[in-house]
Amino acid sequence: MQLQVECGFPGLAQPCSLCEQSFEMKEGRVILCDDQGDRYGEVCPQCISRGVHWINHQFERMVQQVSRAHRMKPPKRNPVIEEIMSVSGERRHDPSEVRSQTLSSNAF
């Protein structure tokens, strides 16, 4: 985690990337970044006042949530393959479309 300090835009309302509360930006702003320098957003004065250890803990929690969200996404279907399958007339059997058929006793 990195904290970058830059010139801000006084008066601009901005959501905090940690607590999600809106705050009014001052002359300077603190930006939360990962170790590669990718920005996650601004940090409000209240979160800054809680200290760097608290900020680091919140940042790690946020990264874990994002990581879990990416792992839970279902795989995307490939539209090219879907198009080829529909044009060629081939259709793979989808087990979810199978309905069990029962024979009534009158059929015998």
Secondary structure, DSSP 8 states (H G I E B T S, - for coil): -EEEEEE--TT-EEE-TTT--EEE--SEEEEEE-TT--EEEEE-HHHHHT-HHHHHHHHHHHHHHHHHHHHHS-----HHHHHHHHHH------GGG-------GGG-
